[in-house]
Amino acid sequence: MTSNGKDQVDISQHILEKIPPEAEVTRIEYEGPALAVYTKKPEILVEQSFVIAEIVKLIRKRIVVRSDPSIRAKERETERIIKEVVSEEAEITNINFDPSLGEVIIEAKKPGVVIGKNGAILQEIIRKTRWRPRILRSPPIPSKIIAHMRHFLYSESKERERILRAIGERIFRPSTHEVGDVRLTALGGFRQVGRSAILVQTRESNVLLDCGINPGATDPTVAFPRLDTPQFELDDLDAVVISHAHLDHCGFLPFLFKYGYDGPVYCSAPTSSLMTLLQLDYLDVANKQGVMPPYGQKDVRDTVMHTIPLRYGSVTDIAPDIRLTLHNSGHILGSSLVHLHIGEGLHNLVYTGDYKYGKSMLLEPAVSMFP
């Protein structure tokens, strides 16, 4: 057994020792930056949430509870149950499924009604369907790009599962180097506007912060990040973090997947949708202008498959020695300040991307205090 496999077995044993046997855990797997606990009775762990909280404190890793696929209700039956359990007052507009995560995504004009007092309605949905509900407020105007992304992820759920498992195994691999110095390499965006890209290297890990283009440039050495620098090796890259959806920060990202990158992309949920929209628009404009773009639609789809949206303030392992936290930067919808916690706090790095400290009509000001 490899050391990585042994570590997973040890962690699984710690989890199984703490979880009540009546929860009937069937397996424990890596799921991107989290550990997924599959159980035949997820409602027990939902009701006894303190159990998972204690385990998280012990092993210092994120845990999500998933129902075993064998016990989930059929999708059509689940829709019927949800509409039966949830009051019409909620005004549900859409119900989608993500089999790779065992989630049912419920969009409603009044999400609080779907949740119920103290989460009572959610628990009833879990108990009757064994799907994990994710509640979203219905947008005033439906988004075609979000609908297409959800449909694509649904159709490729098996591949998404493979990707998340592979990402988790890489994140939680045993460290082979002691924590030491950190190197920052500017691949673009320094002393210029456009093609933002910063390579962060520790003795153990490699993380790319942003991967943008310079939309106004035609010379490739000026238009795109300098990925030909000796410090950059695509095969060694552990993660990409995107601060926000403007093309000068995310426009070159699909190029990495065109040439074999198979790792994660971290950003906020709004950034995930917006950058997909802008990358596709970039291809459309390039084609209309008769310009050969550096990547195609397939590479944009691959980017979607590997993107892991994060909430502001959620601390996430992205490499054996690096934890990531996103904070509001006040620039555009979903824009983030990127906080990297390296080597148990030996180094702390904050990458601002673009930010605004003044409160606006639409956005709160950028965060300035970091835990």
Secondary structure, 3 states (H helix, E strand, C coil): CCHHHHHHHHHHHHHHHHCCHHHCEEEEEEECCEEEEEECCHHHHHHCHHHHHHHHHHHCCEEEEEECHHHCCCHHHHHHHHHHHCCHHHCEEEEEEECCCCEEEEEECCHHHHHCHHHHHHHHHHHHHCCEEEEEECCCCCCHHHHHHHHHHHHCHHHHHHHHHHHHHHHCCCCCCCCCCCEEEEEECCCCCCCCEEEEECCCCEEEECCCCCCCCCCHHHHCCCCCCCCCCHHHCCEEECCCCCHHHHCCHHHHHHCCCCCCEEEEHHHHHHHHHHHHHHHHHHHHCCCCCCCCHHHHHHHHHHEEEECCCCCEEEECCEEEEEEECCCCCCCEEEEEEECCCCEEEEECCCCCCCCCCCCCCCCCCCC
